[in-house]
Amino acid sequence: MAMRFKPLLSVSAPLHHFNYYCPQTISYFSKKSQFRISAAKMATTSEPQTKTPSSQTKIIDSHLHVWASPQEAADKYPYFPGQEPTLPGNVDFLLECMAEAGVDGALIVQPINHKFDHSLVTSVLNKFPTKFVGCCLANPAEDGSGVKQLEHLILKDGYRAVRFNPYLWPSGQQMTNEVGKAMFSKAGELGVPVGFMCMKGLGLHLSEIEKLCTEFPSTVVLLDHFAFCKPPINDDESLAFSELLKLSRFPQGVKNAISISGFIQHIFPNHFQLWC
């Protein structure tokens, strides 16, 4: 069945106008076989989609990861102990998938496979500066070294966003500790959004997010994977979804569903139409 996506927003450009679509490229693997299904195919319609000089279409995957191949890991980009991948995810494989799906560019989020060592992703960003932009991973080390690392990754290596993963904070500590506040404030100072990875549920981290948003209103906030909220079919899920929507009350504007749309409008500098 042909599906057509409606535009979420549109901003006119004075010189160039780009239409951005958001089909996520999905790869499925099994031990017996490997095959790829591109969600980009879902964006097809009965009407031909053509690119013209006055209206160029860019297809952007707004959230993906890359990690080293086993050979690259052995030679230069080691995996973090215990986070060795079981599936291929090197940049050559990514480029192959993107070419097959007709995807023009992507946001690369620092993967857990390399944890706080950003050297592999940085090398990819440097090699393909017009194809990829990066989201780094906040390092909540108690010595505060993560603040300087964040500043370096943004100012020197060109990362355009930062992920806060609350499960990487030292045991018993929250994202609102001194280091967390310093990194959150620094992100706002440098003009990059913070994406929260509430993998175990928004309710566990809602108070931390609200406190950071209140104290640092200039830092734009994004919620990875729609804050892991489910379609509300019971009271608990309805409450979580309601709390998610209430976050939009903050002055900096909390953006939901960044896996589809949120990072795009803050990171890619071109004017665009966003379709999802």
Disulfide bonds with the S-S distance in Angstrom:
none
